[in-house]
């Protein structure tokens, strides 16, 4: 069926090392799947490592995933790992992550949704809308 994947539209990477790994081993089976990743993502200043959706299987019906719209990562090292081993099975699942997330100071490690099984009917997960992390190290699991 229909699969629409749009990611890294307008992605400026400035200053030092930037490693971005997106959607390794992504199997999209059954019905319509729309994934929009990282529209307007500026990565400035020092090292930024972003790993998204390793081993993401979407095996049934409609799944809409919108990640990191307008995500600005500035200042020092930032490691973000999202949705490792995320299985979305059965019916509609809508996941919206991190709309307008400013990370303005020092090291920030964010690990979201490790081993998150979503089974049976509609699941809506919205978190970290307008999340500001300022000053020194912050760990969020």
Phi, psi and omega in degrees: 000204188274130176228121178241118179236118177237116173216157182061043171280129180056060181255102174267126177245108183236139172080109172066204192275133175225121178243121180234121176242120185240127162059057173276135182058059179258112177253121179245106182233139173082111172065197191273132178229124178242120179234121177241122186239131163055054172282129181058063180254105175266126177244108183233139173082110172066200191274132176227123178244121180233121176240122185240131163057053172281132182057059178258113178249125178243094191257013182196123175063203191274130176227125179243120180234120177240121186239133163056053171282127181058060179257114178255123179245106182232139172085110171066196190276131179228124177243121179235121176241121185241131164057053173282130182057059179260114178252123177246105183236137172079111172065203193276131175228124179242121180234121176240122186240131160057059172278128180057065180255106175265127177241096192256010184200121173061203189277130178228123177244121180236121176241120184242134163061050173285124180056061179259106176267126177244105184235138171079111173065199192277132178231124178243121179237117175236117173217158181063045171280123182056060179260114178254123178246108183237139172080108172065199192277133177228128178244124180235121174240000000 
